Amino acid sequence: MRGSSLARLPDWLEPMAATLTADRFVHPAWTFERKFDGIRVLAYKRGSEVQLWSRNRLPLTADYPGVVRALAAVPVQTAVFDGEATGAWGRQGEADYHVFDLLWLNGKAVTPQSLKERRRLLDAIPFGGPVAHVTPLELASNESPWDRACQEGWEGVIAKHLGSPYEHRRSKHWLKMKCEASQELVVGGFTDPQGGRVGLGALLVGYFDGEDFVYAGKVGTGFDTALLLDLRGRLDRLALPTAPFTRGTGLPRLRAHWTRPEIVVQVAFTEWTVHDKLRHPRLLGIRTDKLDRDVVREQR
């Protein structure tokens, strides 16, 4: 007999999406989880009936038979789980389903509740087989979650605010921190600060390729006030009337100042774009042990 909790399960709940960020922080109000390199899967359970869907509402039930069987055996009447499937899939293979959130439980939406409370409810549900809870990272003293991710060969980490509800949209309460590449680059200019910022807005950086100085993009994060002011003073003494870059597109046309390419900086970034620009760069520091003409694009 189908109870009211079975009948009330909605057909679709839009999944929450994380915002990619170049910021790196730890804070007691935030928790960190491993970012799996898999397929986002929402699982809808009505009694022994289980349906799996992609984040774009494509049917996946037939692709993960082991996950379906394991969820059918879970002792709750109705639920909607959010997670990531990794490994093989299809009738000839199997996958693991890593459950990291709970949207619905026994006739009631739990999305308005905080992540901390949703996690408490989720942790009380027994899973088996290829289905398991995603647990927060346990970090050693002075260990950063993103360093741990890169050392372990993960794609990155997800930072989640413990007090946040489950939002059916892309949210800044969930932040994706991907593992980063790093290399030296040379400053060829800077932009004016905006709003309440002081010193400068962003560094305009590049690298040498033979006789060319190639523009690689802007670096606007990773500074404190003292460094912003110190860099502005140093760059003002290297002023040029025109851009020193000889190759590359996308140079800013407004509020840009040009400098002799002498200051070498270390920059972290997630990847090179198809237009050969840094994606999500942040300043790590100034290099005094590297000559500007020795800075080339590193090949990986």
matplotlib code that plots the C-alpha trace (Angstrom):
import matplotlib.pyplot as plt

x = [0.0, 1.4, 1.5, 1.2, 5.0, 5.3, 2.8, 4.3, 7.8, 8.3, 9.1, 12.2, 14.3, 16.9, 20.4, 22.6, 25.8, 29.1, 30.9, 34.5, 36.8, 40.5, 40.2, 41.9, 40.7, 39.8, 37.1, 35.2, 31.9, 32.9, 33.5, 35.6, 34.9, 36.8, 35.7, 35.1, 35.8, 32.7, 29.1, 26.6, 23.6, 20.4, 18.6, 14.8, 13.6, 9.9, 9.7, 11.6, 11.5, 14.6, 15.2, 18.5, 18.9, 21.7, 22.0, 20.4, 17.5, 18.7, 17.7, 20.6, 18.7, 19.7, 23.4, 23.9, 22.1, 24.2, 23.5, 19.8, 19.7, 21.6, 19.3, 16.2, 17.3, 17.8, 15.1, 13.4, 10.1, 10.9, 14.1, 16.1, 19.9, 22.5, 25.9, 28.6, 29.0, 32.5, 34.0, 32.4, 28.8, 26.3, 25.0, 28.5, 30.2, 29.6, 30.1, 30.4, 27.8, 29.2, 26.2, 26.9, 23.5, 19.9, 17.0, 13.9, 13.1, 9.9, 7.4, 9.2, 11.6, 14.8, 16.4, 15.5, 17.5, 21.2, 23.8, 24.8, 21.3, 20.9, 24.2, 23.0, 19.9, 21.9, 24.5, 21.7, 20.7, 22.5, 23.9, 25.5, 27.3, 28.5, 26.7, 28.5, 28.4, 30.8, 32.6, 34.3, 38.1, 40.0, 43.1, 46.3, 47.5, 48.5, 47.3, 45.3, 42.4, 43.6, 47.2, 45.8, 43.7, 46.6, 48.9, 46.3, 45.7, 42.1, 40.5, 40.1, 37.9, 34.4, 34.0, 30.5, 29.0, 27.6, 24.7, 23.5, 20.2, 20.2, 19.7, 18.3, 20.9, 24.6, 25.5, 28.5, 27.6, 29.4, 32.8, 34.9, 38.6, 40.5, 44.1, 46.4, 49.3, 52.0, 54.7, 56.7, 55.5, 56.8, 54.8, 54.4, 51.8, 48.8, 45.3, 43.9, 42.3, 38.5, 36.1, 37.9, 41.0, 44.4, 47.6, 46.5, 43.7, 45.4, 48.9, 49.2, 51.6, 53.4, 56.3, 59.1, 59.0, 62.3, 62.2, 58.5, 57.0, 53.6, 50.6, 49.1, 46.3, 45.5, 46.3, 43.9, 43.9, 46.4, 47.4, 47.2, 47.2, 50.9, 51.8, 49.5, 51.1, 54.6, 54.1, 52.5, 55.6, 58.0, 56.0, 55.7, 59.5, 59.4, 56.8, 56.7, 54.5, 53.4, 52.7, 55.8, 53.8, 54.6, 52.1, 48.8, 45.2, 42.9, 45.1, 42.9, 42.3, 41.2, 42.9, 46.0, 49.6, 52.7, 56.0, 59.4, 59.1, 61.5, 59.5, 59.0, 56.1, 54.9, 51.3, 49.0, 46.1, 43.8, 44.7, 45.5, 42.4, 42.0, 43.1, 46.3, 45.3, 45.5, 42.3, 41.6, 45.1, 46.2, 49.5, 51.7, 54.6, 57.4, 60.5, 63.8, 65.8, 64.7, 65.8, 62.9, 64.3, 64.5, 60.7, 59.1, 55.8, 56.2, 55.1, 53.1]
y = [0.0, 3.4, 5.8, 9.6, 9.9, 7.9, 10.0, 13.4, 12.8, 15.5, 14.5, 16.8, 18.9, 21.1, 20.2, 22.7, 23.7, 24.9, 28.1, 27.8, 30.0, 30.9, 31.8, 29.5, 29.6, 27.6, 28.7, 26.8, 27.7, 25.8, 22.1, 20.5, 17.4, 15.6, 16.6, 13.4, 13.2, 11.4, 11.9, 13.9, 11.6, 12.4, 9.3, 9.3, 6.5, 5.6, 2.5, -0.2, 1.8, 3.8, 6.2, 7.8, 11.1, 13.3, 16.9, 17.7, 15.3, 12.5, 9.0, 7.0, 4.2, 1.5, 2.5, 1.8, -1.5, -2.1, 1.4, 0.9, -2.4, -1.0, 2.1, 0.0, -1.8, 1.4, 1.5, 4.8, 5.2, 8.2, 10.1, 12.1, 11.8, 13.9, 12.4, 11.5, 8.2, 7.0, 4.0, 1.8, 1.9, 0.0, -3.5, -5.0, -2.9, -1.3, 2.0, 3.6, 6.1, 8.8, 10.4, 13.9, 15.5, 14.8, 16.8, 14.8, 12.3, 10.4, 12.9, 16.1, 18.4, 18.9, 21.5, 24.5, 23.0, 23.8, 21.6, 20.6, 19.3, 17.6, 15.8, 14.6, 13.1, 11.6, 10.1, 8.2, 6.4, 3.0, 2.5, -0.7, -2.1, 0.5, 3.3, 5.3, 8.6, 11.3, 12.3, 15.7, 15.8, 15.3, 17.4, 17.3, 20.3, 23.1, 20.9, 22.7, 20.9, 21.8, 20.7, 17.4, 17.1, 17.7, 15.3, 12.6, 13.2, 14.4, 16.9, 19.3, 20.0, 21.4, 23.9, 24.1, 26.5, 24.5, 26.9, 27.0, 25.5, 23.4, 25.9, 24.9, 27.0, 27.7, 29.1, 30.7, 28.6, 25.7, 26.6, 24.4, 24.6, 22.8, 21.7, 24.2, 24.5, 27.1, 28.9, 32.1, 35.0, 38.6, 41.7, 44.0, 46.3, 46.8, 48.2, 50.9, 49.8, 50.0, 50.5, 50.5, 48.7, 50.5, 50.4, 48.5, 46.4, 43.5, 42.7, 42.2, 39.3, 37.4, 35.1, 35.1, 33.1, 33.8, 37.6, 37.9, 38.9, 37.1, 38.4, 35.7, 37.6, 39.4, 38.4, 40.1, 37.9, 36.9, 40.4, 42.1, 45.8, 46.1, 44.1, 46.2, 49.4, 48.0, 46.7, 50.0, 51.9, 49.5, 49.4, 53.2, 53.3, 51.0, 52.9, 52.7, 54.8, 51.7, 48.0, 45.8, 42.8, 41.8, 38.9, 37.9, 39.1, 40.7, 43.5, 46.0, 49.3, 51.4, 52.2, 50.2, 51.2, 49.7, 48.8, 47.3, 43.5, 43.1, 41.9, 38.1, 36.7, 33.2, 32.5, 29.6, 28.9, 26.0, 25.7, 27.5, 28.5, 27.8, 31.4, 30.8, 32.8, 31.9, 30.6, 31.6, 32.9, 34.1, 35.5, 33.3, 35.7, 37.7, 35.8, 37.4, 34.4, 34.3, 36.5, 38.0, 36.7, 33.1, 33.0, 30.9, 29.0, 25.7, 22.6, 19.9]
z = [0.0, -1.0, 1.9, 1.8, 2.0, -1.2, -3.0, -2.0, -3.5, -6.2, -9.7, -9.9, -7.6, -9.3, -8.0, -6.2, -8.1, -6.7, -7.7, -8.9, -6.9, -6.8, -3.1, -0.6, 3.1, 6.1, 8.6, 11.3, 9.6, 6.5, 5.9, 3.1, 1.0, -1.7, -5.2, -7.1, -10.8, -11.8, -12.8, -10.7, -9.9, -8.1, -6.6, -6.1, -3.8, -3.5, -1.4, -3.3, -6.6, -7.3, -10.2, -11.0, -12.9, -14.2, -13.1, -16.5, -15.9, -18.1, -17.0, -15.5, -13.7, -16.2, -16.1, -12.4, -11.5, -8.4, -7.0, -7.7, -5.8, -2.8, -2.6, -2.9, 0.3, 2.3, 5.2, 4.3, 2.5, 0.4, -0.2, -2.7, -2.5, -4.1, -5.0, -7.4, -9.3, -10.0, -11.7, -14.4, -15.3, -17.4, -17.1, -17.6, -15.0, -11.6, -10.0, -6.5, -5.5, -3.1, -1.3, -0.1, 0.5, 1.3, -0.3, 0.8, 3.5, 4.3, 2.9, 3.8, 2.0, 4.1, 1.7, 4.0, 6.8, 7.3, 5.8, 9.3, 10.0, 6.6, 7.2, 10.6, 9.0, 6.1, 8.4, 10.3, 7.0, 6.6, 3.2, 1.8, -1.2, -3.7, -1.9, 0.9, 2.7, 1.8, 4.9, 5.6, 5.3, 8.5, 8.2, 10.1, 12.0, 9.5, 6.6, 3.9, 2.2, -1.3, -0.6, 0.6, -2.6, -4.9, -2.9, -3.1, -6.9, -6.5, -8.8, -5.9, -2.9, -2.3, 0.5, 2.0, 4.5, 7.4, 7.9, 4.4, 3.0, -0.1, -3.0, -6.3, -8.3, -8.5, -5.1, -3.3, -0.3, -2.1, -3.6, -5.9, -5.3, -8.0, -7.7, -9.2, -11.5, -10.7, -12.6, -12.7, -14.8, -15.4, -14.7, -17.7, -16.3, -13.9, -13.8, -11.5, -8.2, -8.1, -5.2, -1.8, -3.1, -2.9, -4.9, -8.0, -9.3, -11.1, -12.4, -16.2, -16.6, -19.3, -20.3, -22.8, -26.0, -27.8, -28.4, -27.8, -24.5, -24.5, -22.5, -20.3, -18.4, -15.2, -11.6, -9.2, -6.1, -3.5, -2.3, 1.1, 1.5, 2.3, -0.8, -3.1, -1.9, -2.2, -5.7, -6.9, -5.7, -7.4, -10.6, -10.8, -11.0, -14.0, -16.0, -19.8, -22.2, -24.2, -23.6, -23.5, -24.7, -28.3, -28.5, -27.0, -27.1, -24.6, -23.2, -21.3, -23.0, -20.1, -16.7, -17.7, -16.9, -18.6, -17.0, -17.9, -17.6, -14.7, -11.6, -11.5, -9.6, -8.8, -9.8, -9.1, -11.6, -12.5, -16.2, -19.4, -21.5, -25.2, -25.7, -23.8, -20.8, -17.1, -15.6, -12.0, -11.2, -7.8, -6.6, -4.5, -4.1, -5.7, -6.9, -6.4, -7.5, -11.1, -14.0, -16.1, -19.4, -18.0, -17.5, -20.2, -20.3, -18.6, -20.4, -18.6]

ax = plt.figure().add_subplot(projection="3d")
ax.plot(x, y, z, "-o")
ax.set_aspect("equal")
plt.show()
